[in-house]
C-alpha cells in the first residue's frame, strides 16, 4: 500500500462538504464542526503545500478546536432558548400571572380564574374558593399555582 505524501486541498474541501451534508439527516450533532475542521485544513493546504502528517495534525487540532467552540455555541443557544420568548407556547406567558381560585381545590386539583378565563390548575395544597394564587408553572394544559403571599392584591391578569 502506497501512502501519499499529501492530500490535495480539493480533497479536504470535498470532504468538508460531504461531512456537512451528513449533518442534515442528524441535526444537533458535531459533524458540522468536523466539516469546519476539514474546511480549515483545505484552506491551510491551499495556502501551503503541507505534508500528509502536517495536514492530519491540522485536521485533528482543528477538529478539537471547532468541537470545543461548538460546545460553547450550543450551550449559549440553549441558554438563550430557555430564557427567550416562548414561540407557539402562549401558555408559558401565564407564568407569574395572578388569579383567584374559582373552584375549591381537592387533592391539589381545582380551577382558577385568570382574567375572563377559567383554567385547570394544581397546587401542593388544597385551596378554598376565592384564594389569591400565582401561576408558577405549566404542566401540559394544567397550570401549576401557589398561594399568593398575604398583603398582595388578587388582581387578575393573563388570559386564555
N, C-alpha and C positions, 0 to 999 in steps of 0.2 A: 504494500500500500504506500502510495506516494503522498506525502503531506505537503500541501502548497506552502510557499514562502510567505504568502499573504493572501488575503481575500480581497477581491475587487470592491471598491467603495459602493458600486451599484448593487452588489450582493447584500451589503448591510442595509442599503436603502430599501431594497425589495423585502428583506426580512422585517424591517420596521413596519412596512405597510401590511404585510401578511399577519404579523403579530397583532397589529392594531385592529385588523379586520376580525381576528379571532376574539377580540374583546366584545364584539357586537352580540353574539349569542349568549355571552355570560357577563353581563354588565356588573360592575361593582367589584371586579377582581383587579388584580395588579398587572394584568397583561399590558394595559396601556402604558404603564411605567416602564416595563421591559421594552416595549416598542420605542419609547422615548430614548432609552439607553442605546438601542440599535441605531436610531437616527443620529444620536450624538457620535457614535462610533463611525457612522457613514460620513458625517461632516469632517471628523478628525482625519479619516482616511482620504477624503478628497483633498484636504489641505497638505497632508504629509504622507509620504509612502511608508507606512508603518509595517513592521514585520508581523507575522501571524500572532506571535506571543504578545506583542505590544497591542495589537487590535483586541485580542481576547482580554487583556488586562484592562484596556479602556472600557470594553463592554461590561466586564464584571464590576469595576468601580462605578461606572455609570448606572448600572442596574441597582446596586446598593444605594447609591445617592438618590436616584429617582424614586425608588420604593420608599425610602425614608421620607422624601418630600411628599409623596403620595399619601403616606400615613397622616401627615400633618394637614394636608389638603382635605382629606376625608373627615378628619377629626373636626376641622373648622366648619365644614359643611354640615356635619351632624349637629354641632352646637348651634349653628345658625338656624337649622331646621327645627330644633326643639323650642327655640325662643322666638321664632318668627311668626308670621301670620299663619293661621290655620286655614289654608285654602281648602274649600269644599268641606270644612268641618266647622260650620257656624255654631254648633253646639258648644265648642270649646270657648267661644266668646262669652258664654254664660258663666264661666268660672269667675268667681268674685262678685257675682250679682246677688243682691239681697232679695229675699222673698218672705212669704208667710205660709205656714203650714195650712193647707186647705182641707186636708183630711187627716185625722189623727193617725200617727204612726203606730203600727202594731208590729212587733218583732222587727223593728228597724225599717219597715216599709210603709210608705204613705204617698201623699201627693202634696205638692207645693204650688203656690200661685206666684208667677213671675209676670208682672205687668198684666196683660189680659189673657195669659195662657196658664193652663194647669199642666204640670209635669209630674211624671212618676219620679219618686225620689227614694233614697235610702239614707239612713243615718246610723251611727253607732249606738243610739239610744232611742227609746220611744218618746215621741214629742206630741204634746197636745195641740189641738187645732188652735190657730191664732199665734203660735210661737214664731218669732222672727228667726230666720235662718239665712245662712250664706252658702252659696254653691262653692264647694271646694274641689269638685272634680266631675268627670263624666264617665260612666261605665255603660257603653252601648247607648241605649236610648233613655237610660235612667241617670238622673242627676244625683251626685253624692253631696249631701249637705251636712252642716254642723250648726249647732245652736249659735245664734248671734250673741256677742257679748252684751251684758247689761249696759244700759245707757245709750246704746245705738238705736237710732230710729229705724223703724221697719219699712223704710222706703223700698219700693219695688222698682226694679229696673230689668233690662233684658226683655226678651220676648221670644215667641216661638211659633 
